Amino acid sequence: MTRSSFSITLDQRSLDAAIDDNINRQLPFIISKSLNETAKNAREALRTAMPQYFDRPTPYTMNSVRITYANKAKLVATVGYKDESFKGTPATKYLLPEVEGGNRSVKRMEQSLRRIGLLPADMYVVPGSAARLDQYGNVSRGQIVEVLAYLQAFGEQGYRANMTAKRRDRLARGVKGAMGFSYFVLPRREGKLPPGIYRKQHYGSDARIAHLAYGAAKPVFVFINAPRYAPRFPFDAIVEGAVSANLDKNTAAAFALAMSTPKR
């Protein structure tokens, strides 16, 4: 008797068990990989959106988003702001009011001025007309240091940066090719001048330019009441949008990678 066919069978139960076992062993890798790639997508979405909400954001602001990556033991990835800074103000302090609303945090310069009694505890500083602004619209660090040193506002660690009386006298006299100047503080409004830190140009005793002295004082910083921000940067909405757009495809890609490689 001849046979024209041969039936091939497979024990599907054992195959299903093997597949399930393989997937279960790979699952922590798949999940952590998917979460981390999605967190990167969210960070990039935040960076892309920042110039739409902030005026000329600095590189520090653009790089202020931090990811805490998931791993096989902890299957959670988080996206947030950096809360530490070697120099300057941590991103959490100056960006959170833009996200959640509320009072602006106190800057280091303001802390220094308050410590020596030049800035009332309920007031803040904003740039005045004589402030030198950088390409991002912020007062240049050089001028901030110059003002703090002139007013002897650096703390114990920075006492050598504070100007001596001799150095201030030299600035007032000026040097060849540059007129002298000095800084002074108005703790409260005087006439039309608001409270703040002023830079006064010294024009010398030449009668031909003596009239310029009447307008010689210009505000570098103006003291104002606590600035309060309304929420304007939709951090949560941007992250949620990135998660919705990327999580499924990142999971599929992580699954395909896991199935094509040895156990990770």
C-alpha positions in Angstrom: 0.0 0.0 0.0 1.3 3.4 -0.9 0.9 6.7 0.8 0.5 10.0 -1.1 0.8 12.3 1.9 2.5 12.5 5.3 1.1 14.5 8.1 3.4 16.7 10.2 2.2 17.8 13.6 3.6 19.8 16.4 2.8 19.8 20.1 1.5 23.4 20.3 1.2 23.3 24.0 4.9 22.8 24.5 5.6 25.5 21.9 3.3 28.0 23.6 5.0 27.3 26.9 8.4 27.8 25.3 7.4 31.1 23.7 5.7 32.3 26.8 8.8 31.4 28.9 11.1 33.3 26.4 8.9 36.3 26.3 8.6 36.4 30.1 12.3 36.3 30.5 12.7 39.1 27.9 9.9 41.2 29.3 11.9 43.4 31.7 14.3 44.3 28.8 11.4 45.0 26.5 9.6 47.3 29.0 12.7 49.2 30.2 13.9 49.7 26.6 10.5 51.0 25.5 10.1 53.3 28.5 13.6 54.8 28.0 13.2 55.4 24.3 9.8 57.1 25.0 11.4 59.3 27.7 14.0 60.4 25.2 11.2 61.3 22.8 9.5 63.3 25.5 12.7 65.2 26.3 13.2 66.1 22.7 9.6 67.2 22.4 10.1 69.5 25.4 13.3 71.0 23.9 11.5 71.6 20.6 8.7 73.4 22.3 10.8 75.6 24.6 11.5 78.4 22.0 7.7 78.7 21.5 7.2 79.6 25.1 10.5 81.2 26.3 12.2 84.2 24.8 15.6 83.1 23.5 16.1 80.2 26.0 19.7 79.7 27.0 21.6 76.4 26.3 21.3 75.8 30.1 17.5 76.0 29.8 17.4 73.9 26.7 19.4 71.2 28.5 17.5 71.4 31.7 15.4 68.3 31.2 16.7 65.2 33.0 15.7 61.6 32.5 15.9 59.0 35.2 16.1 55.8 33.2 14.3 52.6 33.8 16.1 49.3 34.3 15.2 45.7 34.7 14.8 46.0 38.4 12.8 49.3 38.3 10.5 49.6 35.3 9.8 53.3 35.6 11.3 56.1 33.6 10.8 59.7 34.7 11.2 63.0 32.9 11.8 66.2 34.9 14.0 69.2 35.5 17.5 69.0 36.9 17.4 70.0 40.5 21.1 70.7 41.0 23.6 73.0 39.5 27.4 73.4 40.0 27.0 77.1 39.3 23.9 79.2 39.0 20.3 78.4 39.8 19.0 74.8 39.5 16.4 74.5 36.7 13.7 73.3 39.1 13.8 76.7 40.9 13.5 79.0 37.9 11.5 76.9 35.5 8.8 75.4 37.8 7.0 78.8 38.3 6.7 78.9 34.5 5.1 75.4 34.5 3.0 75.5 37.7 2.6 79.3 38.2 3.5 81.2 41.4 6.2 83.5 42.6 9.6 83.5 41.0 12.3 81.8 43.0 15.0 84.0 44.6 18.2 84.3 42.5 21.7 84.1 44.0 22.3 87.7 43.3 19.1 88.6 45.2 20.2 86.4 48.1 23.6 88.3 48.2 21.9 91.7 48.2 19.5 90.6 50.9 22.3 89.3 53.1 24.0 92.7 53.3 20.7 94.6 53.7 20.6 96.3 50.3 17.5 94.5 49.0 14.3 94.2 51.1 13.2 90.6 51.8 10.0 91.1 49.9 11.5 92.6 46.7 13.3 91.2 43.6 15.5 92.7 40.9 14.9 93.0 37.2 17.1 94.6 34.5 17.1 98.3 34.1 18.0 100.5 31.2 21.7 100.5 31.9 21.9 96.7 32.1 24.2 95.0 29.6 22.2 92.1 28.2 23.7 89.0 26.5 22.3 87.3 23.4 19.6 85.6 25.5 18.3 88.8 27.0 19.8 88.2 30.4 22.1 90.6 32.3 25.7 89.6 31.5 27.5 87.7 34.2 30.4 90.2 34.0 28.1 93.1 35.0 26.5 91.1 37.8 29.9 90.2 39.2 31.0 93.9 38.8 28.0 95.2 40.7 28.2 92.6 43.5 32.0 93.2 43.9 31.5 97.0 43.9 28.8 96.7 46.6 30.9 94.2 48.5 28.0 91.7 48.4 30.1 88.5 48.0 30.0 86.3 51.0 32.9 84.9 53.0 33.9 82.5 50.2 34.1 85.3 47.7 35.5 88.1 49.9 38.6 88.5 47.7 36.3 89.4 44.8 34.9 92.4 46.7 36.3 95.7 45.5 38.5 97.7 47.8 37.9 101.4 48.3 41.0 102.1 46.3 39.7 100.1 43.4 36.3 101.9 43.5 38.2 105.2 43.5 40.1 104.2 40.3 36.8 103.3 38.6 35.4 106.7 39.5 38.3 108.5 38.0 38.3 106.4 34.9 41.2 105.5 32.7 42.6 106.9 29.5 39.9 106.6 26.8 37.1 105.7 29.2 35.1 107.8 31.6 34.8 106.9 35.3 31.7 105.5 36.9 30.3 104.4 40.2 27.3 102.4 41.5 24.9 103.4 44.2 21.7 102.0 45.7 18.4 103.7 46.1 16.5 101.6 48.8 13.3 103.4 48.1 11.8 105.6 45.4 13.2 109.2 45.2 11.1 111.4 42.9 10.9 109.8 39.5 13.6 107.3 40.3 12.4 103.8 41.4 14.4 101.9 44.0 17.3 100.0 42.5 21.0 99.9 41.7 22.2 102.7 39.6 25.3 103.3 37.5 26.5 106.9 37.5 28.8 108.1 34.7 31.5 110.6 35.8 32.0 113.2 33.1 34.7 115.1 34.9 35.0 118.9 35.4 35.1 119.9 31.7 32.5 122.7 31.5 31.7 121.8 27.9 30.1 118.5 29.0 29.0 119.4 32.5 25.4 119.4 31.5 25.5 115.7 30.8 25.9 115.0 34.5 22.2 115.7 35.0 21.2 112.5 33.2 24.3 110.5 34.3 22.6 108.0 36.6 20.9 105.1 34.9 19.3 102.0 36.6 21.2 98.7 36.1 18.7 96.8 38.3 15.3 98.0 39.5 13.7 96.6 42.7 10.2 95.3 42.3 7.6 93.5 44.3 7.6 89.7 44.0 6.9 88.8 40.4 4.1 86.2 40.0 3.8 84.0 37.0 0.8 82.4 35.4 1.4 78.9 34.2 2.6 79.1 30.6 4.8 76.1 29.7 2.6 73.0 29.3 5.1 70.5 30.5 2.7 67.7 31.3 0.7 68.1 28.1 3.9 68.0 26.0 5.1 64.8 27.7 1.7 63.2 27.5 1.6 63.9 23.8 5.1 62.4 23.3 4.1 59.3 25.2 0.9 58.8 23.2 2.7 59.2 19.9 5.7 56.9 20.7 5.1 54.4 23.5 3.3 51.7 21.3 5.9 51.8 18.5 8.8 51.9 20.9 7.3 48.8 22.6 7.0 47.0 19.3 10.5 47.9 18.3 11.9 46.7 21.7 9.9 43.4 21.3 11.3 42.8 17.9 14.9 43.5 19.1 14.4 41.2 22.0 13.1 38.4 19.8 16.0 38.7 17.3 18.8 38.6 19.9 19.9 36.3 22.7 18.4 36.8 26.2 19.3 40.2 27.6 
